[in-house]
Amino acid sequence: MTAPEHTPVMPGEVLRYLAPSPGGVYVDCTLGSGGHAELILEAAADTRVIGIDCDPLQLDLARTRLAKYGDRVQFVRSRFERVLDVLSQANLNNVDGLLIDCGVSMDQLSGRSIGRGRGFSHSGDEPLLMTLDPGQRTTAASLLRDLSEGELAKVFGQVLRGGETRRVVRAVVRERARQPIERTGQFTRLLASALGKQGPALRKRIAAAYLALRVAVNEETSALQAGIADGVEALRSGGVIVVITFHGLEHRTARVAFRELQGGSTGPPRLVGAPEREAKVKMLTPKPLFPIVADRPPDKNVGPPEEHRMGVGTVTFLSPTDRPTRMSGLLRSTVWE
Ligand SMILES: C[S@@+](CC[C@H](N)C(=O)[O-])C[C@H]1O[C@@H](n2cnc3c(N)ncnc32)[C@H](O)[C@@H]1O
């Protein structure tokens, strides 16, 4: 088996907020190849990790990497939105910390490793699957075949601009009437001609369309919503949930979930008299944290323009993998005691 290519992002921040304590139990909801899990296992004596991933190939990579920790690690093939079931089957509750590191790993994206032949990357020509769980029946090809025009517009409209979405949807509908869209090469050519751009600008838009489709195939947005809400339920009072997000859809989903968990009015911001929601968490990081890029002075830590365009109101740096990365730490509030 090849060595993992994925490097855990923001390792210092994850450890600072999870602050593993001896004997503590931590849930890594997105185990991947086990990079963050290893940091937790090394951080204090006898820490335990429940490592969840829906991709059995990732679990294999993690098993190899973490073999030396023996029964301090449990490997669970499941989806993290079922975290409460996973923990109840392991007879666990009130865990000390929980990590969700959203999306896909470099190993899944790479054509050299476990990602080969799975259709996550727009370079190359592979079956158009994009399933994080290879056993899943809904694939990118089946969505392109089965979704109505309106549903396709919803999927691509999450990340593409209005005109781009209309052109891409029209091209998909035209192409599927001629032949099924089943290969990445075919889909990439279709996008290139529909998007009408060139060079790096085109590659960016193609990558965005692939992202939109992958998020839909794996139901990543609803998974993140449920994962955060249930993850908080799994924590002991004072336990910490850390969520790492990489793109606008994830940033937004996490922000909304955190806002709800902090309680307050259930109505629009200035509506007086709307019922109050109970606070379940206290934010440890009122604003998301961003990875520090070593060769930039601290006062230039102002991140990529994409964040401004997304209207997040905060700024970030590109991570070493060129992906914008944000992290939020939450402390479960003592109101649950
Ligand atoms: C960014 S990687 C995590 C990398 C990991 N932190 C490390 O250091 O190696 C995200 C992982 O989450 C998994 N994943 C994504 N959505 C999931 C879900 N809803 N349930 C379980 N695993 C999921 C992916 O299969 C992938 O392995």
The ligand as an SDF file (V2000), in Angstrom:
LIG
                    3D

 27 29  0  0  0  0  0  0  0  0999 V2000
   -9.9280   16.0020    4.5850 C   0  0  0  0  0  0  0  0  0  0  0  0
  -10.0520   14.2690    4.8010 S   0  0  0  0  0  0  0  0  0  0  0  0
   -9.5150   14.0200    6.4510 C   0  0  0  0  0  0  0  0  0  0  0  0
   -8.0490   13.8870    6.6130 C   0  0  0  0  0  0  0  0  0  0  0  0
   -7.6170   13.5390    8.0080 C   0  0  0  0  0  0  0  0  0  0  0  0
   -7.9810   14.5700    8.9610 N   0  0  0  0  0  0  0  0  0  0  0  0
   -6.1130   13.2870    8.0850 C   0  0  0  0  0  0  0  0  0  0  0  0
   -5.4150   14.0150    8.7860 O   0  0  0  0  0  0  0  0  0  0  0  0
   -5.6440   12.3420    7.4410 O   0  0  0  0  0  0  0  0  0  0  0  0
  -11.7620   14.0210    4.9240 C   0  0  0  0  0  0  0  0  0  0  0  0
  -12.1680   12.5680    5.1280 C   0  0  0  0  0  0  0  0  0  0  0  0
  -13.5180   12.5610    5.5460 O   0  0  0  0  0  0  0  0  0  0  0  0
  -14.2040   11.5150    4.9300 C   0  0  0  0  0  0  0  0  0  0  0  0
  -15.6120   11.9360    4.9010 N   0  0  0  0  0  0  0  0  0  0  0  0
  -16.1660   12.9560    4.2370 C   0  0  0  0  0  0  0  0  0  0  0  0
  -17.4820   13.0570    4.5200 N   0  0  0  0  0  0  0  0  0  0  0  0
  -17.7570   12.0720    5.4120 C   0  0  0  0  0  0  0  0  0  0  0  0
  -18.9360   11.6660    6.1140 C   0  0  0  0  0  0  0  0  0  0  0  0
  -20.1070   12.2990    5.9600 N   0  0  0  0  0  0  0  0  0  0  0  0
  -18.8260   10.6350    6.9730 N   0  0  0  0  0  0  0  0  0  0  0  0
  -17.6470    9.9900    7.1620 C   0  0  0  0  0  0  0  0  0  0  0  0
  -16.5030   10.3120    6.5260 N   0  0  0  0  0  0  0  0  0  0  0  0
  -16.5530   11.3600    5.6630 C   0  0  0  0  0  0  0  0  0  0  0  0
  -13.5620   11.3670    3.5770 C   0  0  0  0  0  0  0  0  0  0  0  0
  -13.7350   10.0570    3.0790 O   0  0  0  0  0  0  0  0  0  0  0  0
  -12.1050   11.6880    3.8940 C   0  0  0  0  0  0  0  0  0  0  0  0
  -11.3830   10.5480    4.1870 O   0  0  0  0  0  0  0  0  0  0  0  0
  1  2  1  0
  2  3  1  0
  2 10  1  0
  3  4  1  0
  4  5  1  0
  5  6  1  0
  5  7  1  0
  7  8  2  0
  7  9  1  0
 10 11  1  0
 11 12  1  0
 11 26  1  0
 12 13  1  0
 13 14  1  0
 13 24  1  0
 14 15  1  0
 14 23  1  0
 15 16  2  0
 16 17  1  0
 17 18  1  0
 17 23  2  0
 18 19  1  0
 18 20  2  0
 20 21  1  0
 21 22  2  0
 22 23  1  0
 24 25  1  0
 24 26  1  0
 26 27  1  0
M  CHG  2   2   1   9  -1
M  END
$$$$
